[in-house]
Amino acid sequence: MLDENFENPYYTRKDEFNEKVTNSLKDNFTQIITSLGEDVNREGLQKTPERVAKAWQYITQGYQQNPHEIIQSAIFEEDHKEMVIVKNIELFSVCEHHMIPFFGKAHIGYLPNGKITGLSKFARVVDAYSRRLQVQERLTTQIMNCVHNALDPHGVAVVIEAKHMCMMMRGVEKQNSVTTTSAFTGVFDESATRSEFIRLVNSNLH
């Protein structure tokens, strides 16, 4: 298990915001709040447009990150021949259809082919792709392709389980529905390997 102690040049917390983008978003959110029938000048809303402008830049910071480079920043040669799984990676994203959040967990597995990467890189790749306007199906495939292209392993497996606020807050308003998506390459296309991955994801070994 790798726990790298060096600073990652490809992943930084976004606490600074582009002033031009912030001002543009601020004007737009001011118009949205006004169009909804609220008084943007009342005390509780006076700073809301700016706060929301910065929040959306943070929520969508994945557009400024390169997931492939995140993995490439910590690749090591290692003759490990068994499956590696990182599961229960928390994710938060925004559905591109209604711009309402969805959230859940990602499970990533791969069978190394002479190269491994730092385990935290999987969580950062998930963040880089999920912090964009997304659909869960595309997000699942993007994560799989990124791991496959960066490590060239014998196979990659990705499963995402998520709840969508667009189904909970509006429309059908179903509070307990969970959407599961999966993507597999290489040896994970074989039923035995895929079954082992699913079994380990569902197990409680800790």
N, C-alpha and C positions, 0 to 999 in steps of 0.2 A: 504494500500500500504506500502510495507516494503522498507526501505532504510538503510541497515546495514552499520555501520560506522567502523566495525572492519576489520582488514586485512585478506584477504583470503589466507590460506597457500597453496592452490591448483592452484592458478592462479597468475603468475608473468610475468612481461614483460621480454622478452628474449633479454637482452643487452650484455650478456656474452656468448661466443661461445667456444665449445670444440676445442682445438687447433689441435688435431689429425684429427678430422672430417674436420675442416677448411682446413688443409693442403692437405688432400686427395681430397676434392672437388676442391680446387684451382688447383691442378695438372690436374684434369679431365676437368675443364673448360678451362684451358690453351690449352689442346689438342683439345677441341671442337672449340675454336676460331681459332686456327691454321688450323684445318681441313676445316673450312669454307673459308679459303683463306686470312685471315687477318694476320697482323703483330702484334703479342701480345707485341712486344717491343716498338711499337710507343707510343708517349706520352699519347694519350687518352686512351690507353688500358693497360698500364703497371700495374695498380692496379685493373683492372676490374675483373680478376679471383678471387681475394680475396674478393672483394666487393660482387660478385655474390655468392660465397661460403657462406658468412655470411647472405646474403639475403635469400638464399634457406633454411638455418637453421631456420631463423625467419618465413618464409612462411609455413614451415612444422613443427612448434613447437608443433602442436597438438599431435604428436606421444609421446611427453613427458608429456602429461596431461591426467588425469583420469576424464572424464566428470561426471561419477557417483559420485565421491568424491566431485566434485564441488558443486553439488546439496546437497549432504549429509552434507556439511559444514554449511548449513543454512536452517534447517528444523524446522518448528514451528507447534505446535498443534493449530488448529484454526477450529472452527465450521462454516466455510463458505460453503454455499451450492449452490452458483451460479457459472457460468462459469468465468474463469480467462483467459484473452487473452493478450499476449504481441506480438505486430505486428510490421512490418517494421524493423526487426532486420537485419542490414546490414551484408552481408557475402561475403568473398572472398576466393576462393578455386582454385585448380589446377586440371584440367581434367587429369585423369591417362592415357588416350589413346594417347594424344599428348603432355602432360605436358604444356598446354597453359591455362591461367586463365579463370575461369568463375566467375561471380559476380551477386549479386542480393539481395533479401530480404527473410527472413523467418518469418512466422507467426505461433505462438505456442499458443494453448489453452488447458486447462484441467479443469475437474470438480473435485474439491477436495473431498477427503474422510477422513476428519479429520486432514489433514496435508497440509501445504503450504510451499513454499520456497521463498527466496528473489528474487525479479524480475530480478535483474541483473544476476542471475545465468543462466537464459535462454540464454542471450547473450553470456555468457562465455562457455556454453555447445555448442552453435552454432560454436563459434570460435574453440573450442577444436576438433570438428569433421571436420570442413571445412578446417582447416589448415593442411591438409594431401593430398596425392594424392587421388582423389575422383571421383565418378560419382554422379550426382545429386540424382538419384533414391535411392542409398544406403544411402547418407547423410540424406535424409528425414526420412528414416526408422530408422536410428541410433539415431537421435534426439528423435523421438517418443518413441523408446524402452527405452532410457535412462530416460526420464521423467516418463514413466510408471513404470519402475523397482524401481526408487528412491522414488517415492511418493505414489505408489499404489493407484492412483485416480480412480474415476468411469470411466474415459475415457480421452484420449489424442488425439489432432488433430494437425497436422503439415502440412503447405503448404509452398512450396518454389517456388519463381519466379526468374528465372535467365537468364542472357545472357551469351552465350558461345563464347569466342574469337576464338575457333576452327571453329565455323561456320561463324564468321565475318571476320577473317584474311585469312583463307585458304579454300580449298574445294569449297563449294557452295557460300561463301562470301555473306551471307544474313545479312544485318545490323540491321534489325528491329525484328528479330525473338526472341521470349521469350519462354522459356521452363517452364512449371508449373508441379510440382509433389506434391502428397499429400499422407498422411498416417493417418489412423484413428484406434482407438481402443475403446472398451467399448461402452459407450452411444453415441459416435460419429459415430458408425455404424448405428444408427437410423437416418432416413432421416430428421426428424424435428430438432434434435440437430445439425446435420451436417449443415443444412440450416441456422440455427441461427448463427453458427460460421462463415460461409462464408459471411453472411450478415454483421456481425459486422466487419469482416476483410475488407470488401469493403466500409464500411461507414466512413464518416469523422465527428466524434463526437467532436473533439477538435477545 
